[in-house]
Structure formats: C-alpha cells, structure tokens
Amino acid sequence: MNKKVLFIGDIHGLSEWDQIAKNGLKQFYEIVFLGDYVDSFYVKTGEQLYNLNNLCTFIRKNKNNKVTALLGNHDYAYIHNIDSISGKQYMHAYEYKKIFDDNKDLFQMAWGYTNLITKKYTLATHAGITSKFYKEHIESNMEESEMIHDVLNRLQDYKEMMWRVGRMRGGYGTPGPLWTDYLELIDDPYPGINQVFGHTPNFPRLDHFGDDFIACIDSRGNSKVESMIISL
C-alpha cells in the first residue's frame, strides 16, 4: 500500500498552512513542511512571529502523527546569523532566531522515504539536490546504511556544505539543498530517486523523467501557501 504524503510549500509568514495541515491530519496523511516559514512581503512582522510560534506548537503537538518540518534558506539564515538573504527582517532577527533555537529539535534538513515494495526512494528538501552536489558533498560523507536524508540531517549545521548558492541565484559553484534553483535541478537531477522541494517561485508542478519525478511546490509569489498530496 502506498504512503500518502501532504507536502506544504513555502509559508513565508502566512497562516493558511493551519487549515491545510489540519485537513491533512483528518485524512491520515503524513505531513512535510518544505521550509521558509518567515520573511513575507505581505504579512506584518508581528503576525509572522505569531504564525511561527503557532507552527512550532502544531508540530510539537503532532510529531507522533508524522509531521515533519524542513529548514529553508530564510530559516537557516536566522539560525546561523547569515545576512545574504533577500527580505531578511533585521529589526526582528533576534526574535526569529530565538524561536528557531528554542524549537531546534522540530526542524531538520531533509526527509526521505523508501517504498517497501517498489524500493523507490523519495527525498524532500527545501530546494533539492543535484547529481553534482551528491558526488561532491554527500557521497564522501555517507556512512554505512545511511540514506541521503540521513547525511543531510546529520550535517545540517555544516554551513559550508548546506549554504551553497549556484549561479541561478547569484552565487557560484554547486548549489546545495537550501538554494538549488528549479532550473539547476532539472539540468542535473540526481538519477534514480524522486525529489520534492519548494524554494523556486512557480506554479506547483510535478514532472516525470523516466521512472523518477520532480515536484516543485511553491507559489509564484509570497501571497499564497501551496500544497500537494503525493502517493509514494
């Protein structure tokens, strides 16, 4: 029997995630938030802080119902005091960081699932990983019996690995799981697995490449929370 997972894309301070997630729990779906919980251009800072606290309360209350929250580049920037992020709210950086630090156990870099029958592996991160990133940074750090998400979670505080920005987002070199642009990922997908991510402003889409799929779940702006139910 397939697992049905509700993936919720970038929230950016909005509150509509609440109803989406609660409806998912009623349907017994596993829920994975894909990161970027703050830095809205549409929502006042006080409301964003309130929504972030509500999100943490919801996740903590429902961890046993298989609710997972991934880190996005905006979240990571507050946690690690990184300034190079568009829309960062410097006046309230301490408040955001404190919430993330107080709830550090609720957030992780990646989520993974292997279908017991088909053996197909699905990886969820905020932005996705390319084949080049896997070869340069994951393969050499992988220990016996680990999967890709295990490595990313174990090393999630290693900024030199995670905070890598590619050319599509104004950086250089190989982009990492917080910054990979959709076009960078489809140009160099890691083969043999499915990937689910947000990050790139787009209409939610699921593209097939042979036996693999790539699902991008984000909105074209920060004014709407998008989601997708995927059977794995």
N, C-alpha and C positions, 0 to 999 in steps of 0.2 A: 504494500500500500504506500502511495506517495505521501510525502510530507507537504502540507500547505503552509506557506510562509508569507506573512504580510510584511513587505518591506516599505518603510516610510522614509521618504526622501528628506532633503534639507528643510529644516523647520524655520531657521532664521527668526526666532522670536515670536512666531505666530502660535496661536493657541488651538487651532483646529485639529492638531495632532491628537488631542484628547479624545474627541468623538471617534476618530478613525481607529485609534488603538483600542478603545473600549468595545467598539463593534467587532474588532478582530478577536478579542478575548471571548466574546459571546459565541463566536464561530469556532472556537478552539484552535485558532491559528497560532503558530509561533510568530513572534513579532521581532523584527530587527529594524532599529532606527539607524539611518545611514550617516548621521553626524551633521555638523554645522547647526547648532542649536541657538546661536546668537548672531548679532550684527545685522539687524534688519534696517532697511531704509524706510520702512513703512510703519514700524511699531516703536512707540516711545520706550526709552530705556527702562523705566520703572516697570512697565508691563513685561518687557523681555526678562528682567530679573525674576519677576513673579512667575512667569511661564517656565523658566529654567528650574526654579525650585519645585514647581508642580511636577515637572517631568521627572526630576530625581525622586520625588515621593512616589510617583506612579511606578517607576522602575523598581525601586526598592520593595514596594509592596507586592509586585508581581513577578519577581525574579524566579520564583518556583513555577510560574506559568510560562517559563521560557521566553522572557522578554530580554532582549539584548540591545545595548546602546553602543554604537561605534563612535569613534572620535573623528571629527572633521578638522580641516585645516584652521578654521576660525577658533574652534575649541582648543586645539593644540597650541595656538599662538598665545592664548591667555595662560594656559597651564605652564608653558615654558618661557614666558616673557619675551616672545618674538614680536618684533614691530612690523615686519614686512608683510602686512595683510591689509587689503582694501576694506574700508569701512570699520576698522577697529575703533572701539569706543574708549579712548584713553582715559577719559574722566571717570570711567566706571570699571577700569581694568582690574583693580584690586577686588571689587565686589564679585566680578565674574570668576576670577581666579580662586577666590575663597570658596565659592560654591563648588567648583570643579574639584578643588583639593579636598574639601570635606566629603565629597562623594566619589573619590578616586576609584573605589572598588566597583563602581557601577559602569565604568567606561572602559572599552578595550579597542584595539586597533582593527581587529578582523573577526569574522565569523565564518565557520565552514561546516559543511555537511556532506557526507558521502551516502548516496542511496545504497542500501544494503543489497539490493537485487541487481541493479544495473552497474553498481560501483562508480557511478558518475559523481564527481566532486564539484561542489558549488562553493565559490568563495565570495564573500561580501566584504568590501572595504568602502571607505568614503569615495575614493576616486579610481580604484582599480590598479592592477599591476600589469606591466608589460613583460614580454618574454626577456627583454634585455635586463630589466630590473631583477627578475628572478635569478638570472645567471650571474649577475654582478653582486647581488646582496643577500639573496635568500639561500641559494644552493649551498654556499660555503658555510652558512650558519646553521644548516639543518642538522639536527641530531637524529639518532635512530628512532624510527617510528613516528617522527613528527610530521605534521602536515603544514602547508603554507601558513594557515592562520595561527598555528601554534608558534611558529617562528616570529611572526609579526607581533603577536601579543607578548611574547617573552622579551622582545627587544623594543617595545613601543616607546620607551623613554630615550632610545638612542637617536637623538635628533639628526645626526649626520646621515643616518640611514632613512629615516622617515620624512624629514623635511627637505626633500629634493624636488626642485622645480624645473620642469622641462621648458623647451623653447616656446611652446604654445602659450605658456603663462608667464613669459618674460624672464625665464631662467636659462640654464644651460645644462647639458648632460642628460642623464637618465632620470625621468620623473619618478617619484615614489607614490605610495598608496594614499597620501593626503593631497597630491597635486596633479596626478596624471589627468590630462585632458582627454575627452572622449575621442578626439581625432588621433591623438597619440596612441591610445589603446587599440583602436581598430586597425591602426597601421602596423602594430607589433603586438598582437594578442598572445598571451601565454597559451599554448595549444593544449587541447585535451580536457579543459575544465570549463565550467560555466562561471561567469562573473556578474555580480550585481553591485551597482555603485550609484552615487548621486553626483554632486560636485559641478558637473557641466550644465549650465542653463540650457534647457532643451525641453521639448515635449517628451513625456515618458515614452520610452521605446524599448522594444525587445527585438534584437536582430539575431538571426541564426547564421552561423558559419560552420557548415557541415553538421556535425553532431553536437557542437557547442553553441551556447547562446551568450549574448552580452545584453544586460538590461541596464539602461540608464534611467534613473528615477529622480528627476528634479523638475522644477518649473522653469519657464523662460524668464522669470523674474523672482523677486523675493516676496511676492504678494499672495502665494498660494502654496499649501502643502500638498504634494503629490504622493501617491502610494500605488503599490501593485501587489496583487496576490499571485504567487508563482507556485506551481506544483512541482516538487523536486523528487 
